[in-house]
Every structure is written in C-alpha cells, then in structure tokens.
C-alpha cells in the first residue's frame, strides 16, 4: 500500500429481501409486495446468480490484487430469506476467485423466526463461522412497538441450535430506548442474553428515521420520541452488565468475550478495504469509495451487463481532510484507541481539557492513545467535534 499500511480485504454481501418491513427500518430491503413486478427480474431464487456474477466482476476489477479475503459478512435485509445453499455458493465463489485467508471470519445475519437448525447446519458445513441474530428485546411489548415478528424465546432456541451446529461465535443485536421500554424490560433482556452464552452483543439506541412508519407514529403523537437521557442511562446499564460478565466493550456499540470481536467490522473501523456485493452495497478499495445501484432490479441488470462502472450509482475519492476526519471519528470509537500522532497540533491541544473533563482517559507516557471514558462514550460525537474543529 502507498502509505505503508497493509489493509485487509473483506467482502460484504447484501441480501435485499425481508418477509415484512419493521416499523423503524429504513434499510435497503424489500418485501415481495414492495418489489412488485420486479420479481420477474430479481427474486430470492435468482439473487444468487447475480451475486456470483458480481464476485467475478470484482475479481476482474481487482486483477492485480493478490490479497486473500480475511472476512465475509452477509447482511440485509434477511439473509436467511434465501436458501442456505445460495449463501454457501457465494462464499465458495469468493474463495475460488480471491482465496480465503487462514482463519477467515465468515458471518451471516439471521432472523430468529426464519432460521432452522437444518439451515444452520448447512451453512456451518459450508464454511460459515459466525451468526448474528436480530433479537432487539426480550420484552414482547417492545417487540410489538418495533414490529418484530419473532417471539423473545425464539432467539434463544436459535442460539442453542447455532451452538449445536458448531458455531463458536454468536452475536445478538439489541435495540434500547424504544418508546415504552422500562428498566425492567432491559434488565430482563440482559439477563437472558447472558444466560444464553453468546460471546458478542451489539446494542444500538433506537433512531427514528425519516420516512419510516415509526417516524409517522411519532409525528402523529402515537409514540413519544426516544429520550436522550433515558438512552444514556440504558447504555450504562448495558455496559455495566456486560462488562461484569466478562464481555467488555471494544467499540462504542459492541461488547465481546475475549476472541469474540467481529473482525469484519473492525476492518471497517480501521478503514481497511472491502467490496460490497448486492444492491446498494458500498465498497472501499484503494482509497476509492463507491456504492452500487440501489434497487435490486436495476442492480441485477447492471450485473448482467458485466461492467463494474455500470454497477456504480456513485463514487468518491475522499481528500486528505476527509480521511483525517474519518480517522479520528472511527478511531475514537474503539477501545484500542486512536494514536496521538493521528491528531494535528490543534486537536492535541484540546486533549488536556477533554482529559480534565473526564471524557478521555489520561494519556500514557509511552505510545499515547486517545481512549474514551464511559462519559466520553456517551458524548462521543461531541468529542469528535472538538478534536476536529
């Protein structure tokens, strides 16, 4: 690499299908009704052929890149809406075209209510090493507000099935500060998470996205807007419970047992390289960023044309200022810290005040790193603004 940093290469694979749309969701995902007549072009059955073709397009585009792939992450949407064999075929094509590094991490997201023991056994045998389940909450009332279709107990049945299939690494996603959620709801969720034996938890404060059904409910006064102070208190509850159970934070929204950290996402936070396969998927390779055509049918037609440029809906080459900003923004999110030398002199001058205010850990004399305190994590955006002003 030109800057002397050897960046890992990952693949993100987007499956754009869901059985139904959750009220808070603004992801690039589609139900059968939302696809309408476009199912004649792209469907759960035909998606795999286009995905395989895009992997081959990536190989042609990166013909001079000899790196083996260190991680693959299949997300959505709901990846388990397509047959397990499809996910395995895409992984096999990535391996054939690029090679998989020793110990490569291979993850798929999954919804508890669309995943069976047989499905898990098939993808584990096909090379997947990690499962990420969308649990969100153990409170039925919270799941109802979020319009999730699974029952709380179904997640833990799926966790047990994943372990029985041989998955060592299992994550559950949580959403907190949902309107109507109580402290008792969150405590119940955390108790069940810890009892399940998963080795990774991702937890996100609910964001009301424009254009979603949830946003419409808030606008009409049917639900209150999530409260920032409540969200901060809930974050502290999560951090305390998981840390006490031997699952410390390693990124603002992620906690893991030793060895359970998501290597694919760490690649994002370290600004390494990845190719995004699928409609709307984003890529970052060699300092260039681009994003695919968003609609599945438009993406499929571009894949058939076989032109990498035609797949792009847009692209950019971040300038030095943008790269510096992102280095700070991503670096301070991680417990491993941001090297002091990554900051300019103005930002370094601000550190004394941030340490005095308890937002950043005192700087070590050797290999100084900028590491957020718990209070700093709750004000991470403000810290970034002060370091990049």
URSUL-V155489 format. One record per residue. RES is the residue in one small letter. PSI is psi in whole degrees, -180 to 180 (none if undefined). OMEGA is omega in whole degrees, -180 to 180 (999 if undefined). D_LAST is the distance of its C-alpha to the last C-alpha in whole Angstrom. Layout:
res: <RES	RES>
psi: <PSI	PSI>
omega: <OMEGA	OMEGA>
d_last: <D_LAST	D_LAST>
This chain:
res: <x	x	x	x	x	x	x	x	x	x	x	x	x	x	x	x	x	x	x	x	x	x	x	x	x	x	x	x	x	x	x	x	x	x	x	x	x	x	x	x	x	x	x	x	x	x	x	x	x	x	x	x	x	x	x	x	x	x	x	x	x	x	x	x	x	x	x	x	x	x	x	x	x	x	x	x	x	x	x	x	x	x	x	x	x	x	x	x	x	x	x	x	x	x	x	x	x	x	x	x	x	x	x	x	x	x	x	x	x	x	x	x	x	x	x	x	x	x	x	x	x	x	x	x	x	x	x	x	x	x	x	x	x	x	x	x	x	x	x	x	x	x	x	x	x	x	x	x	x	x	x	x	x	x	x	x	x	x	x	x	x	x	x	x	x	x	x	x	x	x	x	x	x	x	x	x	x	x	x	x	x	x	x	x	x	x	x	x	x	x	x	x	x	x	x	x	x	x	x	x	x	x	x	x	x	x	x	x	x	x	x	x	x	x	x	x	x	x	x	x	x	x	x	x	x	x	x	x	x	x	x	x	x	x	x	x	x	x	x	x	x	x	x	x	x	x	x	x	x	x	x	x	x	x	x	x	x	x	x	x	x	x	x	x	x	x	x	x	x	x	x	x	x	x	x	x	x	x	x	x	x	x	x	x	x	x	x	x	x	x	x	x	x	x	x	x	x	x	x	x	x	x	x	x	x	x	x	x	x	x	x	x	x	x	x	x	x	x	x	x	x	x	x	x	x	x	x	x	x	x	x	x	x	x	x	x	x	x	x	x	x	x	x	x	x	x	x	x	x	x	x	x	x	x	x	x	x	x	x	x	x	x	x	x	x	x	x	x	x	x	x	x	x	x	x	x	x	x	x	x	x	x	x	x	x	x	x	x	x>
psi: <150	-35	8	0	127	108	142	161	124	169	133	132	120	125	113	21	143	149	-36	161	126	150	-26	-4	129	24	163	76	157	135	170	-40	-37	-30	-33	-130	-15	-9	-17	-21	-44	128	176	-28	-39	-18	-41	-38	-40	-40	-43	-41	-38	-34	-41	-35	-42	-41	-42	-40	-33	40	-30	4	116	4	137	155	127	-18	148	134	118	119	-176	-154	-167	96	-33	8	-15	155	146	-37	-31	-44	-40	-40	-40	-43	-43	-40	-39	-43	-40	-41	-37	-26	145	131	154	132	19	139	126	110	145	141	157	144	134	-34	1	21	129	166	-39	-40	-47	-41	-39	-43	-30	-44	-28	-1	-4	142	-9	141	139	116	135	92	-50	-55	154	-1	121	-34	-36	-43	-35	-43	-40	-10	38	146	-12	157	154	-41	-23	-34	-45	-30	-40	-38	-46	-40	-38	-43	-41	-30	-9	11	118	-31	115	126	149	138	137	149	129	167	31	140	129	-14	139	167	-38	-37	-46	-39	-41	-44	-47	-39	-43	-37	-50	-34	-24	-23	15	157	12	140	132	131	129	135	136	130	131	106	136	141	-4	163	-35	-43	-39	-39	-41	-43	-37	-3	12	-28	145	152	136	140	130	-40	-39	-43	-41	-42	-38	-38	-43	-38	-46	-49	-42	-47	-45	-40	-44	-26	10	26	74	162	145	-9	157	-39	16	135	145	152	159	129	-3	2	145	107	-32	-48	-33	-36	-39	-50	-25	4	39	-166	146	151	130	119	133	169	128	-1	141	148	157	107	127	33	0	137	142	165	141	164	135	-45	137	-41	-39	-43	-45	-43	-37	-38	-43	-37	-23	14	118	-39	-37	-23	-25	131	-21	166	165	155	102	138	178	-37	-41	-39	-42	-43	-45	-35	-44	-47	-43	-39	-41	-13	-19	144	-27	-19	165	123	136	-34	-10	-13	145	175	-35	-45	-40	-34	-26	-15	-38	-45	-41	-37	-44	-32	1	21	-21	140	146	138	134	154	-27	133	59	136	145	110	129	141	177	-44	-38	-35	-35	-18	34	-41	-40	-39	-44	-43	-41	-33	-14	13	none>
omega: <-174	-178	178	-180	177	-177	176	177	177	173	168	-178	-175	174	-167	-173	171	177	177	-179	176	-173	-178	-167	170	180	178	-178	-170	168	179	-179	-180	177	178	-177	-179	176	176	178	-176	-180	178	180	-175	-178	-173	-179	177	179	178	-180	180	175	179	175	178	180	179	-180	-176	-173	-177	-177	-175	-177	170	-177	-177	179	173	179	179	-177	-177	16	180	-179	-178	170	176	-178	178	-179	179	179	180	179	179	177	179	180	176	178	180	-175	-173	-171	177	179	176	180	-179	178	-177	-173	163	168	-180	171	-177	-175	177	-178	179	177	-180	178	-179	178	-178	-179	176	178	-179	174	178	-175	-171	179	176	-174	177	-179	178	-179	174	180	-179	-180	178	178	179	178	-180	-178	173	-174	-178	172	-178	-177	-178	179	-175	172	-179	176	180	179	178	178	179	179	177	178	176	-174	-180	177	166	174	176	170	-179	-177	171	177	-180	178	177	174	-180	177	-178	178	177	179	-178	177	-179	176	-177	178	-176	180	175	-178	179	176	169	-177	-174	174	-178	176	178	-176	177	175	180	176	178	179	179	179	179	-179	-180	179	180	177	177	173	176	-175	-177	-180	176	180	180	179	179	177	179	177	-179	-177	-179	-177	-176	179	-180	-179	178	-180	-175	178	171	173	-170	-175	-173	180	-178	169	180	-179	-177	-178	179	-176	179	-180	175	175	175	-174	176	177	176	-173	173	173	178	178	174	-178	179	-177	179	179	176	-179	175	178	178	177	175	-180	-175	171	-169	-175	-177	-178	178	177	-178	180	178	177	180	179	173	-176	-179	180	180	177	-173	169	179	179	177	171	-177	177	-175	-179	180	178	180	179	-178	178	178	-175	-179	-176	-178	177	-172	-180	179	172	178	179	-178	-177	177	-177	176	-174	179	180	179	179	-180	-174	-179	180	180	176	-180	180	176	-179	179	177	176	-176	176	179	-179	-180	-175	-180	176	-178	-179	168	175	177	179	177	179	-180	-173	-179	179	178	179	179	-179	-180	-177	-179	999>
d_last: <29	28	25	28	27	29	28	30	32	32	34	33	36	35	38	38	41	41	44	43	39	38	36	33	33	31	31	33	36	40	43	46	46	43	44	47	49	47	48	51	48	46	47	47	50	48	45	46	47	44	42	44	44	40	40	43	41	38	40	41	38	37	40	39	37	39	37	38	37	35	35	36	34	36	35	35	37	39	40	44	45	46	49	48	50	47	44	46	47	44	43	46	45	42	44	46	44	41	43	41	40	42	41	39	37	38	37	38	37	40	41	44	46	46	47	50	51	53	50	48	51	51	47	47	50	48	46	43	42	39	39	37	38	37	38	35	38	41	42	44	42	39	40	42	39	37	40	40	44	45	46	44	47	47	44	45	48	46	45	48	49	46	47	51	50	48	45	43	40	39	36	36	33	33	31	31	30	33	34	37	36	37	37	40	39	36	38	41	39	38	41	42	40	40	44	44	43	40	38	34	33	30	29	27	26	28	26	28	27	28	32	33	36	34	32	35	37	34	34	37	37	39	36	33	30	29	27	24	26	28	26	25	28	29	27	28	31	31	29	32	35	34	33	36	38	36	34	30	27	26	23	22	24	27	30	32	35	35	36	35	31	31	31	30	27	26	26	24	21	22	21	25	27	29	32	32	35	36	36	32	31	28	28	26	28	27	24	25	25	27	29	32	34	34	37	40	42	40	39	42	44	41	42	46	45	44	41	37	36	38	36	33	31	28	26	23	22	18	17	15	12	13	15	12	10	13	14	11	12	16	16	15	18	20	22	23	19	17	18	16	17	15	11	11	11	8	8	11	11	10	12	15	14	14	17	19	18	19	17	17	20	21	20	24	25	26	24	21	19	16	18	18	20	22	20	17	19	19	16	14	12	10	10	8	6	5	6	4	0>
